[in-house]
Amino acid sequence: MKKGLLITIGSALATAAILKAAPALAEPVPQNVAIVHTTDLDLTSATGRVELDHRLVNAAYEVCGTASAADLAAKNAVRACRADVLARARTQSQQLASRGANVIEVAARR
């Protein structure tokens, strides 16, 4: 009787340890990425900068996704994601002209 109880307890502890370790062994959260090309834009003109900003907004919507209208917390998380992604992308776009690059990477962790 005691041996059966020890085996059961040992099995339960081993199972609990495996379940506890599973999140640590899981793969990292994938990052959604969109590439915004600017080679066709004249970033020295207002029209080019407006078009770039339009592309950045679209990319932010793409990488952050959408949430159900019924899920207020998720909608707020998506809204915060878009604001963060767009702020980082706009910073990259300002640096773009100074270094002569023509690609902006827009990324978000989801």
Backbone as ProteinMPNN parsed JSONL, in Angstrom:
{"seq_chain_A": "MKKGLLITIGSALATAAILKAAPALAEPVPQNVAIVHTTDLDLTSATGRVELDHRLVNAAYEVCGTASAADLAAKNAVRACRADVLARARTQSQQLASRGANVIEVAARR", "coords_chain_A": {"N_chain_A": [[0.823, -1.189, 0.0], [1.888, 1.286, 0.881], [3.938, 1.514, -0.931], [2.616, 1.799, -3.391], [1.37, 4.252, -2.956], [3.607, 5.929, -2.736], [4.62, 5.715, -5.325], [2.541, 6.89, -6.774], [2.579, 9.509, -5.727], [5.167, 10.253, -6.459], [4.944, 10.151, -9.242], [3.063, 12.172, -9.65], [4.511, 14.409, -8.753], [6.617, 14.4, -10.61], [5.2, 14.862, -12.984], [4.146, 17.395, -12.416], [6.521, 18.877, -12.297], [7.409, 18.701, -14.936], [5.304, 19.983, -16.289], [5.55, 22.519, -15.191], [8.004, 23.325, -16.191], [7.539, 23.507, -18.896], [6.666, 26.082, -20.076], [9.086, 27.489, -19.957], [10.61, 26.146, -21.76], [9.377, 26.624, -24.1], [9.054, 28.045, -27.399], [10.204, 31.348, -28.267], [7.999, 34.211, -28.343], [6.641, 34.784, -31.482], [7.623, 37.336, -33.779], [5.95, 39.758, -35.56], [6.607, 41.086, -38.703], [6.944, 43.729, -40.992], [8.093, 44.995, -44.037], [8.934, 48.125, -45.196], [9.362, 49.693, -48.135], [11.221, 52.343, -49.582], [12.373, 53.251, -51.856], [11.129, 54.287, -54.104], [10.232, 56.722, -53.325], [10.45, 60.262, -52.888], [11.948, 61.539, -50.37], [12.624, 64.076, -49.697], [10.627, 65.71, -50.369], [7.392, 67.011, -49.425], [5.205, 65.507, -50.248], [6.325, 62.973, -50.653], [7.109, 62.339, -48.024], [4.599, 62.268, -46.767], [3.426, 60.113, -48.107], [5.178, 58.09, -47.262], [4.59, 58.09, -44.511], [1.964, 57.215, -44.632], [2.37, 54.601, -45.575], [3.754, 53.576, -43.388], [1.795, 53.656, -41.381], [-0.042, 51.807, -42.438], [1.584, 49.518, -42.336], [1.92, 49.267, -39.567], [-0.691, 48.646, -38.795], [-0.85, 46.192, -40.061], [1.136, 44.57, -38.771], [0.329, 44.593, -36.114], [-2.203, 43.59, -36.055], [-5.727, 42.845, -35.466], [-8.466, 43.211, -33.152], [-11.258, 41.673, -31.548], [-14.359, 43.399, -31.48], [-15.77, 43.071, -29.182], [-13.926, 42.552, -27.224], [-12.511, 44.488, -25.115], [-10.084, 44.864, -23.722], [-8.24, 43.614, -25.412], [-8.55, 45.202, -27.691], [-7.52, 47.609, -26.716], [-4.89, 46.798, -26.269], [-4.057, 46.277, -28.897], [-4.288, 48.832, -29.949], [-2.341, 50.16, -28.408], [-0.105, 48.743, -29.266], [0.009, 49.509, -31.976], [0.515, 52.268, -31.686], [3.044, 52.216, -30.431], [4.604, 50.774, -32.314], [4.354, 52.437, -34.538], [5.552, 54.793, -33.603], [8.228, 53.932, -33.276], [8.79, 53.251, -35.946], [8.505, 55.714, -37.223], [10.631, 57.075, -36.083], [12.716, 55.61, -37.192], [12.292, 56.324, -39.847], [12.978, 59.006, -39.844], [15.682, 58.825, -39.378], [16.406, 57.606, -41.65], [16.854, 59.297, -43.888], [19.242, 60.513, -43.172], [21.154, 58.493, -43.252], [20.938, 57.356, -45.716], [19.583, 54.99, -46.347], [17.079, 52.698, -47.658], [15.018, 51.149, -46.707], [12.619, 50.322, -44.27], [12.099, 48.6, -41.317], [9.316, 47.312, -39.823], [8.124, 46.18, -36.833], [6.442, 44.015, -34.496], [5.82, 42.491, -31.357], [3.704, 39.843, -30.646]], "CA_chain_A": [[0.0, 0.0, 0.0], [2.758, 2.448, 0.945], [4.714, 1.566, -2.181], [1.707, 2.339, -4.407], [1.181, 5.669, -2.636], [4.856, 6.6, -3.087], [4.688, 5.759, -6.79], [1.556, 7.884, -7.203], [3.09, 10.838, -5.359], [6.333, 10.496, -7.313], [4.452, 10.444, -10.592], [2.431, 13.494, -9.614], [5.576, 15.413, -8.662], [7.327, 14.431, -11.892], [4.301, 15.514, -13.939], [4.099, 18.822, -12.063], [7.803, 19.478, -12.685], [7.427, 18.8, -16.403], [4.358, 21.035, -16.68], [6.1, 23.808, -14.748], [9.132, 23.656, -17.06], [7.109, 23.634, -20.292], [6.743, 27.453, -20.599], [10.481, 27.897, -20.101], [11.156, 25.475, -22.936], [8.598, 27.022, -25.277], [9.72, 28.96, -28.314], [9.861, 32.739, -27.991], [6.838, 34.734, -29.045], [7.063, 35.246, -32.811], [7.509, 38.757, -34.026], [5.418, 40.081, -36.875], [7.471, 42.074, -39.336], [6.594, 44.232, -42.321], [9.161, 45.8, -44.623], [8.423, 49.276, -45.951], [10.371, 50.158, -49.093], [11.112, 53.779, -49.848], [13.197, 53.611, -53.013], [10.341, 55.023, -55.085], [9.758, 57.96, -52.712], [11.353, 61.397, -52.72], [11.74, 61.922, -48.981], [12.901, 65.503, -49.518], [9.39, 66.444, -50.649], [6.287, 66.781, -48.487], [4.392, 64.419, -50.796], [7.043, 61.726, -50.37], [7.032, 62.074, -46.586], [3.213, 61.897, -46.463], [3.254, 58.75, -48.606], [5.916, 57.211, -46.358], [3.825, 57.963, -43.273], [0.808, 56.367, -44.964], [2.866, 53.226, -45.629], [4.09, 53.168, -42.025], [0.53, 53.396, -40.685], [-0.539, 50.522, -42.959], [2.44, 48.448, -41.808], [1.599, 49.113, -38.144], [-1.955, 47.903, -38.743], [-0.572, 44.824, -40.51], [1.894, 43.78, -37.796], [-0.355, 44.526, -34.815], [-3.432, 42.827, -36.195], [-6.977, 43.427, -35.011], [-9.089, 42.538, -32.014], [-12.715, 41.634, -31.583], [-14.995, 44.586, -30.916], [-16.283, 42.723, -27.861], [-12.808, 42.388, -26.291], [-11.981, 45.827, -24.895], [-8.676, 44.78, -23.338], [-7.469, 43.296, -26.622], [-8.573, 46.394, -28.554], [-6.565, 48.558, -26.138], [-3.548, 46.261, -26.518], [-3.764, 46.503, -30.317], [-4.104, 50.277, -30.1], [-1.03, 50.472, -27.83], [0.877, 48.153, -30.176], [0.115, 50.37, -33.163], [1.167, 53.52, -31.299], [4.453, 51.921, -30.185], [5.229, 50.4, -33.587], [4.394, 53.62, -35.395], [6.561, 55.707, -33.056], [9.553, 53.413, -33.633], [8.945, 53.33, -37.402], [8.721, 57.124, -37.583], [12.01, 57.389, -35.698], [13.559, 55.024, -38.236], [12.142, 57.078, -41.092], [13.74, 60.242, -39.707], [17.088, 58.458, -39.502], [16.574, 57.081, -43.003], [17.432, 60.308, -44.776], [20.623, 60.826, -42.795], [22.098, 57.421, -43.586], [20.778, 56.981, -47.115], [18.98, 53.664, -46.525], [15.795, 52.79, -48.348], [14.104, 50.142, -46.175], [12.274, 50.459, -42.859], [11.515, 47.371, -40.784], [8.259, 47.58, -38.839], [7.962, 44.902, -36.136], [5.691, 43.996, -33.252], [5.667, 41.215, -30.657], [2.296, 39.562, -30.351]], "C_chain_A": [[0.867, 1.252, 0.0], [3.545, 2.614, -0.347], [3.865, 2.172, -3.299], [1.486, 3.833, -4.21], [2.43, 6.469, -3.016], [5.006, 6.736, -4.607], [3.736, 6.826, -7.323], [2.046, 9.292, -6.92], [4.289, 11.201, -6.237], [5.935, 10.856, -8.733], [3.827, 11.828, -10.664], [3.479, 14.6, -9.565], [6.346, 15.54, -9.972], [6.492, 15.137, -12.955], [4.243, 17.014, -13.686], [5.388, 19.525, -12.488], [7.882, 19.669, -14.197], [6.5, 19.916, -16.875], [4.871, 22.419, -16.311], [7.221, 24.267, -15.688], [8.72, 23.924, -18.494], [7.155, 25.069, -20.812], [8.184, 27.921, -20.808], [11.109, 27.29, -21.354], [10.444, 25.878, -24.222], [9.408, 27.987, -26.137], [9.336, 30.39, -27.969], [8.661, 33.179, -28.83], [7.284, 35.242, -30.411], [6.814, 36.737, -32.976], [6.985, 38.958, -35.439], [6.247, 41.217, -37.453], [6.896, 42.453, -40.697], [7.753, 45.105, -42.791], [8.53, 46.902, -45.464], [9.557, 49.781, -46.837], [10.129, 51.628, -49.414], [11.877, 54.208, -51.094], [12.437, 54.448, -54.035], [9.841, 56.362, -54.551], [10.846, 59.02, -52.691], [11.113, 61.944, -51.318], [12.116, 63.377, -48.698], [11.659, 66.342, -49.786], [8.327, 66.106, -49.613], [5.426, 65.612, -48.945], [5.027, 63.065, -50.497], [6.968, 61.352, -48.906], [5.616, 61.662, -46.167], [2.949, 60.464, -46.918], [3.976, 57.747, -47.706], [5.132, 57.01, -45.063], [2.596, 57.081, -43.482], [1.22, 54.894, -44.986], [3.19, 52.708, -44.228], [2.827, 52.847, -41.216], [-0.051, 52.059, -41.141], [0.27, 49.351, -42.407], [2.159, 48.21, -40.327], [0.297, 48.342, -37.967], [-1.719, 46.437, -39.097], [0.114, 44.011, -39.416], [1.187, 43.651, -36.453], [-1.674, 43.772, -34.88], [-4.653, 43.587, -35.708], [-7.484, 42.644, -33.811], [-10.598, 42.591, -32.184], [-13.273, 42.899, -30.932], [-15.511, 44.32, -29.508], [-15.184, 42.64, -26.802], [-12.088, 43.725, -26.111], [-10.499, 45.818, -24.541], [-7.795, 44.501, -24.557], [-7.439, 44.49, -27.569], [-7.588, 47.434, -28.041], [-5.129, 48.099, -26.361], [-3.133, 46.484, -27.965], [-3.495, 47.982, -30.564], [-2.729, 50.71, -29.563], [0.094, 49.932, -28.71], [1.092, 49.055, -31.38], [0.84, 51.671, -32.831], [2.664, 53.311, -31.101], [5.198, 51.629, -31.487], [5.379, 51.627, -34.482], [5.434, 54.627, -34.899], [7.97, 55.242, -33.42], [9.808, 53.527, -35.135], [9.191, 54.773, -37.846], [10.116, 57.58, -37.191], [12.976, 56.838, -36.741], [13.477, 55.838, -39.524], [12.894, 58.4, -41.032], [15.235, 59.984, -39.857], [17.424, 58.002, -40.922], [17.296, 58.07, -43.913], [18.9, 60.557, -44.449], [21.607, 59.728, -43.182], [21.917, 56.873, -44.996], [20.206, 55.595, -47.344], [17.628, 53.818, -47.207], [14.792, 51.735, -47.89], [13.876, 50.416, -44.692], [11.622, 49.159, -42.433], [10.539, 47.739, -39.675], [7.951, 46.257, -38.177], [7.157, 45.082, -34.86], [5.684, 42.597, -32.672], [4.217, 41.027, -30.335], [2.159, 38.303, -29.576]], "O_chain_A": [[0.626, 2.175, -0.777], [3.785, 3.735, -0.796], [4.366, 2.984, -4.077], [1.422, 4.591, -5.178], [2.318, 7.568, -3.56], [5.469, 7.764, -5.101], [4.093, 7.582, -8.227], [1.942, 10.172, -7.775], [4.4, 12.335, -6.701], [6.514, 11.752, -9.347], [4.038, 12.566, -11.626], [3.352, 15.61, -10.256], [6.686, 16.644, -10.397], [7.022, 15.925, -13.739], [4.285, 17.81, -14.623], [5.344, 20.65, -12.987], [8.373, 20.693, -14.672], [6.86, 20.701, -17.751], [4.648, 23.382, -17.044], [7.365, 25.462, -15.948], [9.492, 24.519, -19.246], [7.651, 25.274, -21.919], [8.462, 28.672, -21.743], [12.032, 27.862, -21.934], [10.874, 25.506, -25.313], [10.325, 28.655, -25.657], [8.253, 30.625, -27.433], [8.357, 32.6, -29.873], [8.211, 36.047, -30.494], [5.901, 37.306, -32.376], [7.517, 38.394, -36.396], [6.547, 42.193, -36.765], [6.424, 41.601, -41.449], [8.32, 45.866, -42.008], [7.698, 46.639, -46.333], [10.586, 50.241, -46.342], [8.99, 52.087, -49.505], [12.012, 55.402, -51.358], [13.044, 55.239, -54.758], [9.107, 57.067, -55.244], [12.023, 58.713, -52.5], [10.185, 62.722, -51.101], [11.943, 63.855, -47.577], [11.627, 67.532, -49.475], [8.364, 65.04, -48.998], [4.968, 64.815, -48.125], [4.332, 62.119, -50.127], [6.783, 60.182, -48.571], [5.454, 60.798, -45.305], [2.32, 59.689, -46.198], [3.444, 56.674, -47.421], [5.023, 55.887, -44.571], [2.235, 56.294, -42.608], [0.498, 54.039, -44.474], [2.933, 51.545, -43.916], [2.802, 51.878, -40.458], [-0.503, 51.266, -40.315], [-0.292, 48.314, -42.053], [2.16, 47.063, -39.879], [0.194, 47.484, -37.091], [-2.321, 45.545, -38.498], [-0.283, 42.875, -39.157], [1.427, 42.688, -35.725], [-2.201, 43.36, -33.846], [-4.625, 44.808, -35.556], [-6.992, 41.559, -33.501], [-11.132, 43.454, -32.881], [-12.721, 43.4, -29.952], [-15.671, 45.254, -28.723], [-15.48, 42.654, -25.607], [-11.169, 44.051, -26.863], [-9.742, 46.668, -25.009], [-6.726, 45.094, -24.704], [-6.409, 44.761, -28.186], [-6.896, 48.075, -28.832], [-4.247, 48.92, -26.615], [-1.986, 46.84, -28.234], [-2.578, 48.338, -31.303], [-2.042, 51.522, -30.183], [1.123, 50.585, -28.88], [2.23, 49.332, -31.758], [1.683, 52.128, -33.604], [3.469, 54.128, -31.548], [6.279, 52.165, -31.732], [6.42, 51.821, -35.109], [6.124, 55.248, -35.708], [8.808, 56.047, -33.824], [10.917, 53.862, -35.553], [9.995, 55.019, -38.745], [10.723, 58.388, -37.894], [13.933, 57.508, -37.129], [14.482, 56.02, -40.212], [13.395, 58.872, -42.053], [15.966, 60.816, -40.395], [18.584, 58.015, -41.334], [18.237, 57.708, -44.619], [19.709, 60.786, -45.349], [22.782, 60.011, -43.417], [22.68, 56.005, -45.42], [20.332, 55.064, -48.448], [17.099, 54.924, -47.32], [13.825, 51.452, -48.596], [14.815, 50.706, -43.951], [10.708, 48.667, -43.094], [10.908, 48.401, -38.704], [7.561, 45.303, -38.851], [7.179, 46.139, -34.229], [5.556, 41.619, -33.408], [3.562, 41.93, -29.814], [1.045, 37.905, -29.236]]}, "name": "protein", "num_of_chains": 1, "seq": "MKKGLLITIGSALATAAILKAAPALAEPVPQNVAIVHTTDLDLTSATGRVELDHRLVNAAYEVCGTASAADLAAKNAVRACRADVLARARTQSQQLASRGANVIEVAARR"}
